[in-house]
Amino acid sequence: MRTTVFRPEGPGPFPLVVINHGSVQDQDQRAKMRPLFLAASEFFVQRGYAVAVPSRPGHGETGGPYLESNHGCANADYRASGNATADSIQAAIAYLVAQPFVKKTDVIVVGQSAGGWGALALASRNPRNVKAVVNFAGGRGGHINDRPNNNCAPERLIEAARSFGASARIPVLSIYAENDTFFAPSISKPLNAAYRAAGGRIEYKLMPAFGLDGHTFFGSGVETWGPIVEEFLKSVR
């Protein structure tokens, strides 16, 4: 996986943040993806973290086969697509913690949209070197036929969240916005509630409307979410 790395000055080792991008079903759009999350990466680097932004298989410069398909609406399998994303995140972590400038423990996994969904799937595995997960607008199956607030089998998404929460014990901060056109509160609320009811350690934050579409909150709303994330990370030390 082609990965962009940001790091503080000095040799380290630094604690690691892995930021995981979203996805789309269209192959041409995936090929054009260049995830960097500059503002978010700077936020974490300023707090002493090395930050890695991997481009997962089937996306951007990594290319190759797309492993995260939902398998359409009629047969939507969000548990499988989440686990496929989690496989890539786990592979990136395994490589990065072997580097001399990265601490081997206390990894923070951050994900947006499909990347956040994959982070929730990863939390269900309780990897020993991951300390916490921050999920921004995590989910799959939004914007079907490129239509806002048009979701594919959201009840299956909620049940998949329940299955992840059943085994997850890693603390999760889960942030959504009121005007997210991919995962509106009518989906994000029961999704997070199902994860928690199954036993998952998750703190759900529904933020006020942000811009034209709250799904962009992670990339553009650092000044707003920064203090919330900072407080959460202090609480899990």
BAMIKE-256905 format. One line per field, with one value per residue: residue in one letter; x, y, z of N, C-alpha, C in turn. Coordinates in nm, 3 decimals, padded with zeros to 5 digits, always signed. Layout:
<atoms>
res = (a / ...)
n.px = (X / ...)
n.py = (Y / ...)
n.pz = (Z / ...)
ca.px = (X / ...)
ca.py = (Y / ...)
ca.pz = (Z / ...)
c.px = (X / ...)
c.py = (Y / ...)
c.pz = (Z / ...)
</atoms>
This chain:
<atoms>
res = (m / r / t / t / v / f / r / p / e / g / p / g / p / f / p / l / v / v / i / n / h / g / s / v / q / d / q / d / q / r / a / k / m / r / p / l / f / l / a / a / s / e / f / f / v / q / r / g / y / a / v / a / v / p / s / r / p / g / h / g / e / t / g / g / p / y / l / e / s / n / h / g / c / a / n / a / d / y / r / a / s / g / n / a / t / a / d / s / i / q / a / a / i / a / y / l / v / a / q / p / f / v / k / k / t / d / v / i / v / v / g / q / s / a / g / g / w / g / a / l / a / l / a / s / r / n / p / r / n / v / k / a / v / v / n / f / a / g / g / r / g / g / h / i / n / d / r / p / n / n / n / c / a / p / e / r / l / i / e / a / a / r / s / f / g / a / s / a / r / i / p / v / l / s / i / y / a / e / n / d / t / f / f / a / p / s / i / s / k / p / l / n / a / a / y / r / a / a / g / g / r / i / e / y / k / l / m / p / a / f / g / l / d / g / h / t / f / f / g / s / g / v / e / t / w / g / p / i / v / e / e / f / l / k / s / v / r)
n.px = (+00.083 / +00.064 / +00.178 / +00.150 / +00.356 / +00.374 / +00.569 / +00.694 / +00.979 / +01.302 / +01.436 / +01.254 / +01.139 / +00.799 / +00.458 / +00.196 / -00.039 / -00.280 / -00.443 / -00.739 / -00.889 / -01.202 / -01.426 / -01.542 / -01.781 / -01.737 / -01.498 / -01.330 / -01.339 / -01.224 / -00.963 / -00.863 / -00.829 / -00.650 / -00.557 / -00.473 / -00.531 / -00.441 / -00.480 / -00.580 / -00.369 / -00.162 / -00.263 / -00.231 / +00.048 / +00.151 / +00.102 / +00.281 / +00.268 / +00.356 / +00.222 / +00.043 / -00.092 / -00.237 / -00.301 / -00.545 / -00.572 / -00.694 / -00.740 / -00.638 / -00.287 / -00.200 / -00.360 / -00.449 / -00.648 / -00.986 / -01.096 / -01.307 / -01.580 / -01.933 / -02.102 / -02.337 / -02.682 / -02.892 / -02.765 / -02.612 / -02.322 / -02.203 / -02.047 / -01.844 / -01.725 / -01.633 / -01.449 / -01.264 / -01.154 / -01.046 / -00.847 / -00.656 / -00.589 / -00.476 / -00.257 / -00.108 / -00.047 / +00.111 / +00.339 / +00.428 / +00.482 / +00.710 / +00.907 / +01.188 / +01.130 / +00.884 / +00.672 / +00.599 / +00.361 / +00.041 / -00.103 / -00.309 / -00.604 / -00.759 / -01.045 / -01.234 / -01.560 / -01.586 / -01.337 / -01.362 / -01.557 / -01.413 / -01.231 / -01.393 / -01.451 / -01.193 / -01.154 / -01.311 / -01.147 / -00.961 / -00.673 / -00.353 / -00.170 / -00.313 / -00.450 / -00.674 / -00.964 / -01.079 / -01.362 / -01.490 / -01.787 / -01.839 / -01.930 / -02.110 / -02.253 / -02.387 / -02.529 / -02.641 / -02.665 / -02.561 / -02.716 / -02.795 / -02.865 / -02.968 / -02.975 / -02.835 / -02.981 / -02.978 / -03.046 / -02.900 / -02.646 / -02.657 / -02.693 / -02.451 / -02.281 / -02.358 / -02.257 / -01.982 / -01.948 / -01.994 / -01.764 / -01.572 / -01.345 / -01.184 / -01.153 / -01.368 / -01.416 / -01.679 / -01.785 / -02.027 / -02.214 / -02.499 / -02.601 / -02.504 / -02.502 / -02.458 / -02.473 / -02.715 / -02.853 / -03.064 / -02.959 / -02.696 / -02.735 / -02.886 / -02.697 / -02.463 / -02.575 / -02.642 / -02.390 / -02.288 / -02.479 / -02.425 / -02.194 / -01.970 / -01.723 / -01.805 / -01.822 / -02.054 / -02.083 / -02.287 / -02.261 / -02.336 / -02.487 / -02.263 / -02.114 / -02.207 / -02.245 / -02.227 / -02.066 / -01.816 / -01.687 / -01.460 / -01.239 / -01.247 / -01.318 / -01.138 / -01.077 / -01.304 / -01.352 / -01.108 / -01.050 / -01.227 / -01.138 / -00.881 / -00.932 / -01.053 / -00.838 / -00.662 / -00.805 / -00.781 / -00.527)
n.py = (-00.119 / +00.213 / +00.474 / +00.773 / +00.944 / +01.140 / +01.311 / +01.410 / +01.625 / +01.480 / +01.161 / +00.986 / +00.699 / +00.752 / +00.769 / +00.621 / +00.727 / +00.604 / +00.697 / +00.644 / +00.629 / +00.700 / +00.531 / +00.449 / +00.302 / +00.321 / +00.247 / +00.418 / +00.657 / +00.570 / +00.523 / +00.776 / +00.872 / +01.045 / +01.030 / +01.243 / +01.413 / +01.660 / +01.867 / +01.725 / +01.545 / +01.721 / +01.814 / +01.588 / +01.541 / +01.771 / +01.710 / +01.520 / +01.276 / +01.028 / +01.007 / +00.807 / +00.764 / +00.538 / +00.421 / +00.214 / -00.121 / -00.119 / +00.150 / +00.476 / +00.542 / +00.296 / +00.102 / -00.204 / -00.498 / -00.439 / -00.484 / -00.448 / -00.461 / -00.414 / -00.596 / -00.532 / -00.410 / -00.593 / -00.815 / -00.715 / -00.715 / -00.602 / -00.661 / -00.822 / -00.641 / -00.448 / -00.598 / -00.657 / -00.406 / -00.369 / -00.565 / -00.451 / -00.221 / -00.340 / -00.469 / -00.248 / -00.133 / -00.337 / -00.329 / -00.066 / -00.040 / -00.182 / -00.014 / +00.192 / +00.450 / +00.444 / +00.377 / +00.058 / +00.003 / +00.129 / +00.237 / +00.458 / +00.437 / +00.596 / +00.670 / +00.758 / +00.756 / +00.484 / +00.408 / +00.459 / +00.271 / +00.036 / +00.068 / +00.025 / -00.243 / -00.346 / -00.292 / -00.489 / -00.704 / -00.657 / -00.586 / -00.610 / -00.398 / -00.170 / +00.113 / +00.282 / +00.384 / +00.619 / +00.709 / +00.864 / +00.938 / +00.674 / +00.398 / +00.212 / +00.190 / +00.428 / +00.707 / +00.579 / +00.527 / +00.778 / +00.955 / +01.176 / +01.093 / +00.842 / +00.524 / +00.195 / -00.089 / -00.021 / -00.147 / -00.381 / -00.280 / -00.180 / -00.418 / -00.541 / -00.368 / -00.431 / -00.690 / -00.639 / -00.493 / -00.687 / -00.829 / -00.636 / -00.453 / -00.238 / +00.108 / +00.343 / +00.645 / +00.795 / +00.987 / +01.184 / +01.397 / +01.615 / +01.679 / +01.487 / +01.344 / +01.090 / +00.917 / +00.973 / +01.097 / +00.918 / +00.679 / +00.672 / +00.692 / +00.450 / +00.267 / +00.310 / +00.266 / -00.004 / -00.121 / -00.053 / -00.176 / -00.441 / -00.475 / -00.327 / -00.073 / +00.234 / +00.579 / +00.796 / +01.079 / +01.325 / +01.578 / +01.929 / +02.052 / +02.070 / +02.268 / +02.215 / +01.948 / +01.723 / +01.502 / +01.571 / +01.655 / +01.555 / +01.612 / +01.891 / +02.012 / +02.044 / +02.233 / +02.226 / +01.954 / +01.887 / +01.953 / +01.773 / +01.521 / +01.531 / +01.539 / +01.289 / +01.114 / +01.170 / +01.059 / +00.787 / +00.716)
n.pz = (+00.000 / -00.096 / +00.102 / +00.279 / +00.502 / +00.790 / +01.030 / +01.355 / +01.427 / +01.485 / +01.606 / +01.719 / +01.914 / +01.797 / +01.908 / +01.713 / +01.469 / +01.255 / +00.972 / +00.799 / +00.487 / +00.309 / +00.074 / -00.258 / -00.481 / -00.754 / -00.995 / -01.146 / -01.001 / -00.761 / -00.845 / -00.874 / -00.622 / -00.371 / -00.083 / +00.186 / +00.405 / +00.529 / +00.724 / +00.945 / +00.983 / +01.051 / +01.294 / +01.462 / +01.440 / +01.559 / +01.818 / +01.882 / +01.748 / +01.505 / +01.182 / +00.961 / +00.639 / +00.470 / +00.137 / +00.045 / -00.106 / -00.440 / -00.456 / -00.555 / -00.584 / -00.500 / -00.627 / -00.796 / -00.706 / -00.596 / -00.275 / -00.106 / -00.160 / -00.125 / -00.229 / -00.364 / -00.325 / -00.280 / -00.176 / +00.030 / +00.222 / +00.484 / +00.697 / +00.592 / +00.410 / +00.587 / +00.736 / +00.537 / +00.490 / +00.746 / +00.741 / +00.571 / +00.717 / +00.943 / +00.830 / +00.748 / +00.997 / +01.111 / +00.947 / +00.992 / +01.270 / +01.288 / +01.209 / +01.293 / +01.391 / +01.505 / +01.779 / +01.923 / +02.045 / +02.164 / +01.946 / +01.759 / +01.584 / +01.324 / +01.134 / +00.842 / +00.713 / +00.500 / +00.591 / +00.863 / +00.923 / +00.872 / +01.078 / +01.301 / +01.257 / +01.287 / +01.559 / +01.670 / +01.673 / +01.864 / +01.853 / +02.003 / +02.003 / +01.951 / +02.090 / +02.092 / +01.904 / +01.665 / +01.513 / +01.236 / +01.100 / +01.019 / +00.810 / +00.553 / +00.224 / +00.159 / -00.030 / -00.259 / -00.607 / -00.638 / -00.492 / -00.235 / +00.108 / +00.051 / +00.113 / +00.116 / +00.231 / +00.524 / +00.763 / +00.762 / +00.789 / +01.050 / +01.194 / +01.136 / +01.270 / +01.528 / +01.544 / +01.535 / +01.771 / +01.961 / +02.023 / +02.056 / +02.256 / +02.271 / +02.338 / +02.177 / +02.006 / +01.850 / +01.591 / +01.438 / +01.212 / +01.219 / +00.964 / +00.787 / +00.479 / +00.397 / +00.618 / +00.803 / +01.117 / +01.169 / +01.097 / +01.204 / +01.483 / +01.570 / +01.478 / +01.632 / +01.882 / +01.866 / +01.847 / +02.100 / +02.271 / +02.227 / +02.364 / +02.302 / +02.361 / +02.323 / +02.250 / +02.151 / +01.952 / +01.836 / +01.622 / +01.558 / +01.249 / +00.973 / +00.738 / +00.393 / +00.383 / +00.635 / +00.618 / +00.547 / +00.769 / +00.911 / +00.743 / +00.717 / +00.955 / +01.172 / +01.372 / +01.526 / +01.598 / +01.709 / +01.994 / +02.115 / +02.035 / +02.142 / +02.420 / +02.449 / +02.382 / +02.588 / +02.795 / +02.757 / +02.817)
ca.px = (+00.000 / +00.134 / +00.143 / +00.214 / +00.391 / +00.411 / +00.628 / +00.761 / +01.125 / +01.372 / +01.442 / +01.148 / +01.016 / +00.678 / +00.332 / +00.149 / -00.178 / -00.306 / -00.566 / -00.793 / -00.979 / -01.327 / -01.422 / -01.658 / -01.796 / -01.694 / -01.356 / -01.257 / -01.326 / -01.125 / -00.829 / -00.821 / -00.821 / -00.517 / -00.583 / -00.364 / -00.585 / -00.331 / -00.512 / -00.588 / -00.235 / -00.089 / -00.315 / -00.168 / +00.193 / +00.178 / +00.088 / +00.387 / +00.244 / +00.381 / +00.093 / +00.050 / -00.217 / -00.223 / -00.400 / -00.574 / -00.583 / -00.806 / -00.754 / -00.527 / -00.159 / -00.182 / -00.422 / -00.473 / -00.789 / -01.068 / -01.127 / -01.401 / -01.713 / -02.051 / -02.176 / -02.467 / -02.783 / -02.973 / -02.685 / -02.513 / -02.251 / -02.122 / -01.947 / -01.732 / -01.653 / -01.560 / -01.334 / -01.163 / -01.085 / -00.967 / -00.729 / -00.557 / -00.542 / -00.390 / -00.132 / -00.032 / +00.005 / +00.218 / +00.459 / +00.474 / +00.539 / +00.843 / +01.001 / +01.256 / +01.080 / +00.747 / +00.652 / +00.534 / +00.232 / -00.038 / -00.144 / -00.442 / -00.659 / -00.860 / -01.102 / -01.346 / -01.653 / -01.551 / -01.222 / -01.414 / -01.624 / -01.306 / -01.172 / -01.483 / -01.427 / -01.064 / -01.173 / -01.372 / -01.038 / -00.881 / -00.528 / -00.286 / -00.094 / -00.404 / -00.499 / -00.804 / -01.015 / -01.162 / -01.442 / -01.563 / -01.888 / -01.816 / -02.042 / -02.105 / -02.383 / -02.451 / -02.531 / -02.669 / -02.695 / -02.515 / -02.824 / -02.780 / -02.966 / -03.024 / -02.887 / -02.859 / -02.998 / -02.918 / -03.068 / -02.787 / -02.532 / -02.675 / -02.667 / -02.306 / -02.223 / -02.384 / -02.163 / -01.850 / -01.948 / -02.004 / -01.631 / -01.480 / -01.321 / -01.102 / -01.237 / -01.395 / -01.487 / -01.753 / -01.832 / -02.108 / -02.275 / -02.644 / -02.636 / -02.429 / -02.595 / -02.432 / -02.521 / -02.793 / -02.876 / -03.155 / -02.874 / -02.579 / -02.778 / -02.906 / -02.572 / -02.378 / -02.647 / -02.630 / -02.251 / -02.276 / -02.565 / -02.362 / -02.080 / -01.860 / -01.694 / -01.813 / -01.877 / -02.115 / -02.098 / -02.357 / -02.224 / -02.428 / -02.465 / -02.133 / -02.105 / -02.316 / -02.261 / -02.149 / -01.974 / -01.682 / -01.645 / -01.325 / -01.139 / -01.253 / -01.363 / -01.040 / -01.086 / -01.418 / -01.337 / -00.978 / -01.055 / -01.301 / -01.047 / -00.771 / -00.982 / -01.071 / -00.709 / -00.609 / -00.881 / -00.746 / -00.384)
ca.py = (+00.000 / +00.342 / +00.538 / +00.901 / +00.949 / +01.268 / +01.280 / +01.522 / +01.627 / +01.392 / +01.019 / +00.904 / +00.656 / +00.828 / +00.695 / +00.619 / +00.741 / +00.559 / +00.759 / +00.557 / +00.704 / +00.642 / +00.455 / +00.459 / +00.180 / +00.346 / +00.217 / +00.536 / +00.751 / +00.515 / +00.537 / +00.916 / +00.911 / +01.077 / +01.070 / +01.302 / +01.466 / +01.743 / +01.937 / +01.626 / +01.494 / +01.824 / +01.814 / +01.481 / +01.560 / +01.874 / +01.648 / +01.423 / +01.149 / +01.001 / +00.984 / +00.735 / +00.764 / +00.439 / +00.407 / +00.070 / -00.185 / -00.076 / +00.294 / +00.566 / +00.494 / +00.154 / +00.026 / -00.346 / -00.538 / -00.378 / -00.595 / -00.402 / -00.448 / -00.447 / -00.701 / -00.483 / -00.386 / -00.712 / -00.909 / -00.633 / -00.782 / -00.495 / -00.721 / -00.863 / -00.525 / -00.388 / -00.682 / -00.641 / -00.281 / -00.393 / -00.642 / -00.357 / -00.137 / -00.422 / -00.490 / -00.123 / -00.119 / -00.435 / -00.279 / +00.061 / -00.055 / -00.242 / +00.090 / +00.239 / +00.577 / +00.424 / +00.291 / -00.068 / -00.007 / +00.253 / +00.289 / +00.516 / +00.416 / +00.696 / +00.640 / +00.838 / +00.686 / +00.341 / +00.388 / +00.449 / +00.140 / -00.061 / +00.083 / -00.045 / -00.386 / -00.376 / -00.291 / -00.616 / -00.802 / -00.618 / -00.601 / -00.570 / -00.272 / -00.058 / +00.166 / +00.346 / +00.408 / +00.737 / +00.687 / +00.978 / +00.911 / +00.540 / +00.323 / +00.173 / +00.184 / +00.558 / +00.773 / +00.485 / +00.597 / +00.916 / +01.035 / +01.200 / +01.034 / +00.723 / +00.421 / +00.056 / -00.185 / +00.027 / -00.242 / -00.474 / -00.206 / -00.175 / -00.552 / -00.564 / -00.293 / -00.511 / -00.803 / -00.587 / -00.454 / -00.804 / -00.873 / -00.522 / -00.400 / -00.119 / +00.229 / +00.408 / +00.772 / +00.784 / +01.124 / +01.206 / +01.530 / +01.616 / +01.688 / +01.390 / +01.292 / +00.947 / +00.846 / +01.066 / +01.049 / +00.804 / +00.560 / +00.671 / +00.668 / +00.307 / +00.194 / +00.319 / +00.204 / -00.149 / -00.155 / -00.043 / -00.275 / -00.572 / -00.481 / -00.243 / +00.050 / +00.339 / +00.708 / +00.853 / +01.224 / +01.379 / +01.719 / +02.013 / +02.054 / +02.126 / +02.297 / +02.167 / +01.804 / +01.687 / +01.391 / +01.630 / +01.713 / +01.515 / +01.680 / +02.037 / +02.064 / +02.012 / +02.326 / +02.188 / +01.820 / +01.870 / +01.944 / +01.652 / +01.407 / +01.545 / +01.498 / +01.142 / +01.046 / +01.183 / +00.971 / +00.646 / +00.695)
ca.pz = (+00.000 / -00.097 / +00.228 / +00.312 / +00.644 / +00.850 / +01.161 / +01.421 / +01.415 / +01.577 / +01.567 / +01.780 / +01.846 / +01.823 / +01.898 / +01.575 / +01.427 / +01.118 / +00.923 / +00.694 / +00.398 / +00.266 / -00.050 / -00.347 / -00.561 / -00.890 / -01.011 / -01.194 / -00.889 / -00.666 / -00.902 / -00.861 / -00.481 / -00.319 / +00.056 / +00.264 / +00.530 / +00.576 / +00.848 / +01.052 / +01.006 / +01.125 / +01.432 / +01.539 / +01.444 / +01.659 / +01.950 / +01.901 / +01.681 / +01.364 / +01.117 / +00.834 / +00.563 / +00.363 / +00.030 / +00.048 / -00.237 / -00.522 / -00.446 / -00.582 / -00.636 / -00.469 / -00.735 / -00.772 / -00.691 / -00.492 / -00.185 / -00.006 / -00.218 / -00.043 / -00.302 / -00.407 / -00.222 / -00.250 / -00.097 / +00.100 / +00.332 / +00.541 / +00.787 / +00.509 / +00.356 / +00.699 / +00.770 / +00.431 / +00.522 / +00.867 / +00.702 / +00.518 / +00.828 / +01.028 / +00.758 / +00.754 / +01.133 / +01.130 / +00.881 / +01.048 / +01.405 / +01.275 / +01.172 / +01.414 / +01.442 / +01.553 / +01.896 / +01.887 / +02.112 / +02.179 / +01.815 / +01.747 / +01.450 / +01.288 / +01.003 / +00.795 / +00.624 / +00.493 / +00.678 / +00.999 / +00.933 / +00.886 / +01.212 / +01.393 / +01.235 / +01.350 / +01.705 / +01.711 / +01.684 / +01.981 / +01.837 / +02.128 / +01.996 / +01.925 / +02.217 / +02.077 / +01.768 / +01.645 / +01.394 / +01.183 / +00.996 / +00.969 / +00.755 / +00.412 / +00.156 / +00.145 / -00.161 / -00.367 / -00.733 / -00.620 / -00.434 / -00.091 / +00.197 / -00.014 / +00.168 / +00.079 / +00.340 / +00.649 / +00.873 / +00.760 / +00.844 / +01.195 / +01.246 / +01.128 / +01.383 / +01.648 / +01.546 / +01.570 / +01.912 / +02.049 / +02.068 / +02.068 / +02.390 / +02.255 / +02.345 / +02.048 / +01.996 / +01.724 / +01.566 / +01.317 / +01.206 / +01.196 / +00.822 / +00.707 / +00.378 / +00.381 / +00.737 / +00.882 / +01.254 / +01.170 / +01.081 / +01.295 / +01.621 / +01.598 / +01.451 / +01.751 / +01.993 / +01.849 / +01.882 / +02.245 / +02.336 / +02.214 / +02.455 / +02.258 / +02.437 / +02.222 / +02.290 / +02.030 / +01.952 / +01.720 / +01.615 / +01.478 / +01.104 / +00.934 / +00.595 / +00.310 / +00.409 / +00.753 / +00.592 / +00.527 / +00.897 / +00.948 / +00.663 / +00.722 / +01.083 / +01.276 / +01.484 / +01.608 / +01.657 / +01.773 / +02.140 / +02.155 / +02.017 / +02.238 / +02.550 / +02.446 / +02.384 / +02.724 / +02.883 / +02.737 / +02.847)
c.px = (+00.087 / +00.085 / +00.220 / +00.236 / +00.431 / +00.467 / +00.689 / +00.912 / +01.186 / +01.359 / +01.325 / +01.207 / +00.894 / +00.558 / +00.273 / -00.001 / -00.188 / -00.442 / -00.612 / -00.906 / -01.108 / -01.312 / -01.546 / -01.664 / -01.742 / -01.542 / -01.276 / -01.237 / -01.225 / -00.983 / -00.774 / -00.801 / -00.676 / -00.532 / -00.458 / -00.412 / -00.482 / -00.360 / -00.518 / -00.450 / -00.152 / -00.133 / -00.244 / -00.017 / +00.230 / +00.167 / +00.180 / +00.368 / +00.309 / +00.247 / +00.116 / -00.089 / -00.202 / -00.336 / -00.426 / -00.583 / -00.711 / -00.828 / -00.625 / -00.403 / -00.133 / -00.240 / -00.447 / -00.620 / -00.858 / -01.124 / -01.246 / -01.545 / -01.822 / -02.134 / -02.319 / -02.566 / -02.856 / -02.898 / -02.580 / -02.455 / -02.154 / -02.019 / -01.824 / -01.654 / -01.575 / -01.437 / -01.225 / -01.084 / -00.995 / -00.840 / -00.618 / -00.502 / -00.444 / -00.256 / -00.045 / +00.030 / +00.123 / +00.348 / +00.516 / +00.538 / +00.674 / +00.949 / +01.061 / +01.201 / +00.939 / +00.747 / +00.572 / +00.395 / +00.161 / -00.073 / -00.287 / -00.488 / -00.772 / -00.914 / -01.218 / -01.428 / -01.619 / -01.428 / -01.261 / -01.484 / -01.520 / -01.239 / -01.260 / -01.467 / -01.296 / -01.077 / -01.232 / -01.267 / -00.948 / -00.731 / -00.453 / -00.219 / -00.181 / -00.467 / -00.640 / -00.836 / -01.096 / -01.231 / -01.516 / -01.657 / -01.872 / -01.943 / -02.014 / -02.246 / -02.457 / -02.445 / -02.549 / -02.719 / -02.664 / -02.623 / -02.801 / -02.896 / -03.040 / -02.932 / -02.933 / -02.865 / -02.936 / -02.940 / -02.957 / -02.661 / -02.539 / -02.648 / -02.519 / -02.234 / -02.242 / -02.284 / -02.022 / -01.843 / -01.946 / -01.869 / -01.535 / -01.468 / -01.230 / -01.192 / -01.246 / -01.464 / -01.548 / -01.826 / -01.905 / -02.164 / -02.423 / -02.681 / -02.548 / -02.527 / -02.565 / -02.494 / -02.587 / -02.812 / -02.970 / -03.081 / -02.763 / -02.619 / -02.801 / -02.781 / -02.484 / -02.444 / -02.635 / -02.490 / -02.234 / -02.357 / -02.505 / -02.240 / -01.964 / -01.846 / -01.692 / -01.881 / -01.925 / -02.134 / -02.169 / -02.336 / -02.329 / -02.394 / -02.334 / -02.131 / -02.228 / -02.345 / -02.169 / -02.055 / -01.831 / -01.622 / -01.501 / -01.221 / -01.133 / -01.284 / -01.269 / -01.052 / -01.200 / -01.396 / -01.207 / -00.985 / -01.128 / -01.211 / -00.933 / -00.814 / -01.001 / -00.938 / -00.642 / -00.678 / -00.842 / -00.598 / -00.369)
c.py = (+00.125 / +00.423 / +00.667 / +00.906 / +01.091 / +01.236 / +01.405 / +01.519 / +01.533 / +01.246 / +00.936 / +00.809 / +00.735 / +00.734 / +00.716 / +00.643 / +00.694 / +00.613 / +00.684 / +00.625 / +00.628 / +00.567 / +00.488 / +00.332 / +00.197 / +00.332 / +00.339 / +00.638 / +00.700 / +00.537 / +00.678 / +00.959 / +00.933 / +01.122 / +01.125 / +01.351 / +01.556 / +01.809 / +01.840 / +01.571 / +01.593 / +01.829 / +01.708 / +01.496 / +01.665 / +01.821 / +01.529 / +01.288 / +01.145 / +00.962 / +00.913 / +00.736 / +00.665 / +00.447 / +00.258 / +00.011 / -00.143 / +00.074 / +00.364 / +00.499 / +00.348 / +00.067 / -00.119 / -00.377 / -00.466 / -00.489 / -00.566 / -00.392 / -00.486 / -00.559 / -00.659 / -00.468 / -00.514 / -00.809 / -00.835 / -00.707 / -00.681 / -00.547 / -00.761 / -00.744 / -00.455 / -00.467 / -00.674 / -00.512 / -00.299 / -00.472 / -00.549 / -00.268 / -00.215 / -00.449 / -00.365 / -00.104 / -00.213 / -00.388 / -00.158 / +00.044 / -00.126 / -00.139 / +00.154 / +00.369 / +00.566 / +00.335 / +00.167 / -00.084 / +00.128 / +00.318 / +00.344 / +00.497 / +00.515 / +00.660 / +00.730 / +00.757 / +00.537 / +00.310 / +00.381 / +00.317 / +00.029 / -00.054 / +00.016 / -00.196 / -00.428 / -00.383 / -00.423 / -00.726 / -00.775 / -00.640 / -00.540 / -00.435 / -00.152 / -00.014 / +00.221 / +00.365 / +00.537 / +00.721 / +00.814 / +00.930 / +00.773 / +00.472 / +00.282 / +00.181 / +00.316 / +00.610 / +00.672 / +00.562 / +00.747 / +01.010 / +01.052 / +01.138 / +00.919 / +00.607 / +00.281 / -00.030 / -00.138 / -00.068 / -00.347 / -00.408 / -00.204 / -00.312 / -00.587 / -00.489 / -00.370 / -00.627 / -00.758 / -00.555 / -00.572 / -00.849 / -00.758 / -00.475 / -00.278 / +00.005 / +00.300 / +00.541 / +00.776 / +00.916 / +01.131 / +01.347 / +01.519 / +01.611 / +01.600 / +01.326 / +01.146 / +00.868 / +00.947 / +01.013 / +00.929 / +00.672 / +00.559 / +00.644 / +00.520 / +00.224 / +00.192 / +00.255 / +00.052 / -00.196 / -00.155 / -00.151 / -00.415 / -00.586 / -00.393 / -00.117 / +00.168 / +00.463 / +00.779 / +01.003 / +01.265 / +01.531 / +01.798 / +02.006 / +02.126 / +02.145 / +02.249 / +02.019 / +01.766 / +01.570 / +01.441 / +01.681 / +01.678 / +01.596 / +01.829 / +02.095 / +02.042 / +02.105 / +02.290 / +02.053 / +01.802 / +01.859 / +01.818 / +01.529 / +01.412 / +01.499 / +01.346 / +01.069 / +01.058 / +01.084 / +00.824 / +00.620 / +00.601)
c.pz = (+00.000 / +00.023 / +00.245 / +00.463 / +00.681 / +00.989 / +01.222 / +01.393 / +01.518 / +01.538 / +01.620 / +01.883 / +01.892 / +01.829 / +01.759 / +01.565 / +01.282 / +01.076 / +00.799 / +00.617 / +00.370 / +00.134 / -00.133 / -00.429 / -00.703 / -00.904 / -01.054 / -01.083 / -00.787 / -00.716 / -00.885 / -00.716 / -00.439 / -00.173 / +00.125 / +00.400 / +00.599 / +00.710 / +00.965 / +01.086 / +01.086 / +01.271 / +01.515 / +01.548 / +01.550 / +01.801 / +01.969 / +01.836 / +01.544 / +01.302 / +00.983 / +00.769 / +00.448 / +00.261 / +00.011 / -00.092 / -00.310 / -00.522 / -00.487 / -00.637 / -00.602 / -00.579 / -00.697 / -00.751 / -00.576 / -00.404 / -00.094 / -00.055 / -00.117 / -00.104 / -00.333 / -00.294 / -00.182 / -00.159 / -00.013 / +00.220 / +00.392 / +00.641 / +00.708 / +00.455 / +00.466 / +00.736 / +00.663 / +00.453 / +00.644 / +00.836 / +00.653 / +00.628 / +00.914 / +00.961 / +00.762 / +00.892 / +01.155 / +01.066 / +00.955 / +01.186 / +01.403 / +01.236 / +01.297 / +01.472 / +01.500 / +01.677 / +01.856 / +01.949 / +02.110 / +02.046 / +01.823 / +01.602 / +01.428 / +01.150 / +00.971 / +00.695 / +00.618 / +00.578 / +00.823 / +01.023 / +00.949 / +01.021 / +01.317 / +01.379 / +01.300 / +01.501 / +01.754 / +01.728 / +01.804 / +01.962 / +01.954 / +02.121 / +01.964 / +02.056 / +02.206 / +01.930 / +01.769 / +01.510 / +01.357 / +01.073 / +00.936 / +00.920 / +00.611 / +00.355 / +00.147 / +00.002 / -00.275 / -00.489 / -00.723 / -00.567 / -00.284 / -00.013 / +00.130 / +00.020 / +00.131 / +00.205 / +00.472 / +00.766 / +00.878 / +00.815 / +00.996 / +01.258 / +01.240 / +01.239 / +01.513 / +01.657 / +01.580 / +01.720 / +02.007 / +02.102 / +02.094 / +02.212 / +02.388 / +02.263 / +02.210 / +02.073 / +01.857 / +01.698 / +01.432 / +01.324 / +01.172 / +01.048 / +00.734 / +00.608 / +00.342 / +00.496 / +00.831 / +01.023 / +01.263 / +01.148 / +01.186 / +01.439 / +01.649 / +01.572 / +01.575 / +01.873 / +01.986 / +01.887 / +02.034 / +02.316 / +02.331 / +02.303 / +02.417 / +02.341 / +02.339 / +02.280 / +02.163 / +02.048 / +01.822 / +01.720 / +01.536 / +01.330 / +01.071 / +00.783 / +00.519 / +00.334 / +00.524 / +00.733 / +00.572 / +00.658 / +00.933 / +00.873 / +00.685 / +00.858 / +01.199 / +01.397 / +01.579 / +01.676 / +01.733 / +01.924 / +02.189 / +02.145 / +02.118 / +02.377 / +02.556 / +02.457 / +02.521 / +02.818 / +02.870 / +02.763 / +02.966)
</atoms>
